[in-house]
């Protein structure tokens, strides 16, 4: 698998897979911990194009593509909470991730957007020694997830979605449909309008069908990961002294406003969402909720400055 020159970053061997990593070395002072950014469901490195450069003005910063997404090699296994936590650990402990020959990244401020809120919370519970601080960006929250599938059901689901992805690649539907689906999803989840990712890059990455497949798998295993996190919360405590910022976005995209009877349901969702984000904030004795009225769910595009400010607050608590 080759990466076209127009795509930033490089492929790094992480946890046995070729993983696409985009890293900025930062100013080199070492005064602040590095920052690791993890995308939402089906996302990629381009989700952070407004955030990564700003953070890199102050400290090393990196983002990555999960298996099958962006330019990362797909995995033969479906997503699991433990697997994603181990992936983050490998990114922080493998030499050469920030740059060829560089030392391991080490403890970092981990930032999880949407679905990856599950991943980074699990990581903090399993590997607290590698977490300097945490920012959750409109993080997924399922206090009562549906029952997870049996191993047999999970295996059948994995085979099904891999078959669908292969068919989409052979017919060309993946190359055409991946950027279209992403563009629609972004428009539905931000106030500011269109997707900021380059459509040609999204199409090129999706042509093989692996991005399409990986997105389907992440969606299909969403509730299973939520159930795994609920179980982990009973087994492993969250680090109580960890600086934590939780960003909750309440804006409604123009697309969502067009839905029939949206007003009442959206108001109810807002109050439910606030309660869930408050619950996440209380995980740490040093948690703080940041509420945004002028951003919909896709905060990295609508309010990248709010993310940078939240990370800066975490850095300030570490001084």
C-alpha positions in Angstrom: 0.0 0.0 0.0 1.5 3.3 -1.0 0.7 6.8 0.2 0.3 9.5 -2.6 2.7 12.5 -2.1 -0.2 14.9 -1.5 -1.2 13.0 1.7 0.8 14.3 4.7 2.4 11.9 7.2 3.7 8.4 6.8 3.0 4.8 7.5 4.4 3.5 10.8 4.4 -0.1 12.1 2.1 0.1 15.1 0.6 -3.0 16.8 1.4 -5.1 13.8 -0.3 -2.9 11.2 0.9 -0.2 8.9 -0.7 2.8 10.5 -1.0 6.2 8.9 0.3 8.9 11.3 0.4 12.6 10.8 2.8 14.2 13.4 4.1 17.6 14.1 7.3 17.8 16.2 6.3 21.0 18.0 8.7 23.7 19.2 11.0 21.2 20.8 11.1 22.8 24.3 9.6 19.8 26.0 7.7 22.0 28.5 4.3 20.6 27.6 3.3 16.9 27.1 2.5 15.8 23.5 -1.1 15.6 22.3 -2.6 12.6 20.6 -5.9 13.2 18.6 -8.3 10.3 17.9 -11.1 10.7 15.3 -14.8 9.8 15.5 -16.6 7.0 13.8 -15.3 6.5 10.3 -13.0 9.5 10.6 -9.5 10.2 9.5 -6.5 12.4 9.7 -8.3 15.2 7.8 -10.7 15.7 10.7 -7.8 17.5 12.5 -6.6 19.8 9.8 -7.7 22.9 11.7 -6.5 21.6 15.1 -3.2 19.8 14.7 -1.2 22.8 13.4 -2.4 25.0 16.2 -1.5 22.5 18.9 1.9 21.9 17.3 2.8 25.5 17.9 3.1 24.6 21.6 3.9 20.9 21.8 4.4 17.7 19.7 1.0 16.7 18.3 -0.1 13.7 16.2 -3.2 12.1 14.8 -3.7 8.7 13.2 -6.0 6.6 11.1 -7.5 3.5 12.7 -7.3 0.2 10.8 -8.9 0.5 7.3 -9.6 4.2 7.7 -7.7 6.9 5.9 -4.5 5.3 4.7 -4.0 2.7 7.4 -3.9 -1.0 6.7 -7.1 -2.8 7.5 -7.2 -5.4 10.2 -8.6 -8.9 9.9 -10.3 -8.4 13.3 -13.3 -6.3 14.2 -13.0 -3.3 16.5 -12.9 -3.9 20.3 -12.4 -1.6 23.2 -9.3 -3.3 24.4 -7.8 -3.4 20.9 -8.3 0.4 20.5 -6.8 1.1 23.9 -3.8 -1.1 23.0 -3.5 0.8 19.7 -3.1 4.1 21.5 -0.6 2.6 23.9 1.4 1.3 21.0 1.4 4.8 19.3 2.8 6.3 22.5 5.4 3.6 23.3 6.7 2.7 19.8 9.9 4.5 18.7 9.8 6.5 15.5 6.1 7.5 15.6 6.7 11.2 15.8 9.6 11.1 13.3 12.0 8.5 12.0 14.4 7.5 14.8 12.6 9.6 17.4 12.1 8.3 20.9 8.6 7.1 21.9 6.0 9.8 22.4 5.5 8.9 26.0 2.7 10.2 28.3 0.4 12.5 26.4 -2.8 14.5 26.6 -5.2 12.3 24.7 -8.1 13.8 22.8 -11.1 11.7 21.8 -13.8 12.9 19.5 -17.3 11.3 19.4 -16.9 7.4 19.2 -13.2 7.6 20.2 -14.3 9.0 23.6 -14.9 5.3 24.3 -11.3 4.5 23.2 -9.5 7.1 25.2 -11.5 6.6 28.4 -10.7 2.9 28.2 -7.0 3.8 27.6 -6.9 6.0 30.7 -8.4 3.3 32.8 -6.1 0.6 31.5 -2.9 2.7 31.2 -3.1 5.7 33.5 0.7 6.0 33.5 0.6 7.1 29.9 -2.1 9.8 30.2 -1.1 13.3 31.2 -4.5 14.7 30.6 -7.7 14.1 28.6 -10.1 16.1 26.4 -13.4 14.5 25.3 -15.1 16.2 22.4 -18.8 15.6 22.3 -17.9 12.1 23.3 -20.1 9.1 22.8 -22.1 8.3 26.0 -24.3 5.2 26.4 -25.2 4.7 30.0 -27.5 1.7 29.1 -26.0 0.1 26.0 -27.7 -2.7 24.2 -26.6 -6.2 24.9 -23.4 -7.0 22.9 -23.5 -9.7 20.3 -22.3 -13.2 20.9 -18.9 -14.2 19.5 -20.7 -16.1 16.7 -22.9 -13.1 15.9 -19.8 -10.8 15.9 -18.0 -13.2 13.5 -20.9 -13.3 11.1 -21.2 -9.5 11.2 -17.5 -9.1 10.5 -17.8 -11.4 7.5 -20.9 -9.7 6.2 -19.5 -6.2 6.2 -16.1 -7.3 4.8 -18.1 -8.9 1.9 -20.1 -5.7 1.4 -16.9 -3.6 1.3 -15.3 -5.9 -1.2 -18.4 -5.7 -3.5 -18.4 -1.9 -3.2 -14.7 -1.8 -4.2 -15.2 -4.1 -7.2 -18.2 -2.2 -8.5 -16.6 1.3 -8.0 -19.3 2.2 -5.5 -16.7 2.7 -2.7 -14.7 5.2 -4.7 -17.9 7.2 -5.5 -19.8 6.6 -2.3 -17.2 7.1 0.3 -16.7 10.9 -0.3 -20.4 11.4 -0.8 -21.4 9.7 2.4 -18.7 11.6 4.3 -19.8 14.9 2.8 -23.4 14.2 3.8 -22.4 13.1 7.3 -20.3 16.2 7.9 -23.1 18.6 6.7 -25.5 16.9 9.0 -23.2 17.3 12.0 -21.8 20.8 11.8 -23.0 24.4 11.7 -20.4 25.7 9.3 -21.5 23.8 6.1 -19.3 21.6 3.9 -16.7 19.0 4.6 -13.2 20.5 4.8 -11.5 17.2 3.7 -10.2 17.1 0.1 -12.8 15.1 -1.8 -10.0 13.7 -4.1 -8.1 12.4 -1.1 -11.2 10.9 0.5 -12.0 9.2 -2.8 -8.5 7.9 -3.3 -8.4 6.4 0.2 -11.8 4.9 -0.2 -11.3 3.3 -3.7 -10.2 -0.1 -2.3 -13.4 -0.4 -0.2 -11.5 -0.7 3.1 -12.6 2.8 4.4 -16.2 1.9 3.6 -15.8 -1.5 5.3 -14.1 0.0 8.4 -16.8 2.6 8.8 -19.5 -0.1 8.6 -17.7 -2.2 11.2 -17.3 0.7 13.6 -21.0 1.5 13.3 -21.9 -2.2 13.7 -19.8 -2.6 16.8 -20.7 0.7 18.5 -23.0 -0.8 21.1 -20.7 -3.7 21.8 -17.9 -1.2 22.6 -20.3 0.8 24.8 -21.1 -2.4 26.7 -17.4 -3.3 27.0 -16.8 0.2 28.5 -19.6 -0.2 31.0 -17.9 -3.5 32.2 -14.5 -1.9 32.3 -15.8 1.0 34.5 -16.7 -1.6 37.1 -13.3 -3.2 37.0 -10.8 -0.3 36.6 -11.1 3.2 38.2 -10.6 6.4 36.2 -7.5 8.3 37.4 -9.1 10.8 39.9 -6.3 13.4 39.6 -6.3 13.5 35.8 -7.0 16.9 34.3 -10.1 16.4 32.2 -12.1 18.7 29.9 -15.4 17.6 28.4 -16.7 19.6 25.4 -20.4 19.4 24.8 -21.9 20.8 21.6 -25.5 21.9 21.5 -25.8 23.5 18.1 -28.1 22.0 15.5 -27.0 21.7 11.9 -29.2 23.2 9.2 -29.8 19.6 7.9 -31.1 18.4 11.3 -33.4 21.4 11.5 -35.2 20.2 8.4 -36.3 17.0 10.0 -40.0 16.8 10.7 -40.9 17.5 14.4 -37.3 18.2 15.1 -37.9 21.0 17.7 -39.2 19.0 20.6 -37.0 15.9 20.0 -33.9 18.1 19.7 -34.7 19.9 22.9 -35.1 16.6 24.7 -31.8 15.3 23.2 -30.0 18.4 24.4 -31.0 17.9 28.0 -30.1 14.2 27.9 -26.8 15.0 26.2 -25.9 17.6 28.9 -26.6 15.1 31.6 -24.4 12.5 30.0 -21.6 14.9 29.4 -21.8 16.0 33.0 -21.5 12.4 34.1 -18.3 12.1 32.1 -17.0 15.3 33.6 -17.4 13.8 37.1 -15.1 10.9 36.4 -12.2 13.1 37.5 -11.8 15.4 40.5 -10.3 17.9 38.1 -13.0 17.7 35.4 -14.6 20.6 33.8 -17.5 20.8 31.3 -17.2 23.2 28.4 -20.6 23.9 26.7 -20.7 25.2 23.1 -23.9 26.8 21.7 -22.2 27.8 18.4 -21.0 24.3 17.4 -22.8 21.2 16.3 -21.3 17.7 16.8 -18.4 18.2 14.4 -16.5 20.5 16.8 -13.1 20.0 15.1 -14.5 21.9 12.1 -17.0 24.3 13.8 -14.9 25.3 16.8 -11.3 24.1 16.5 -10.3 27.0 18.8 -12.3 25.5 21.6 -10.4 22.3 21.4 -7.1 24.1 21.5 -8.2 26.2 24.5 -9.3 23.0 26.3 -5.9 21.4 25.7 -4.2 24.6 26.9 -6.3 24.4 30.1 -5.1 20.8 30.7 -1.5 21.9 30.1 -1.9 24.7 32.6 -3.1 22.3 35.3 0.0 20.2 34.8 2.4 23.1 35.6 
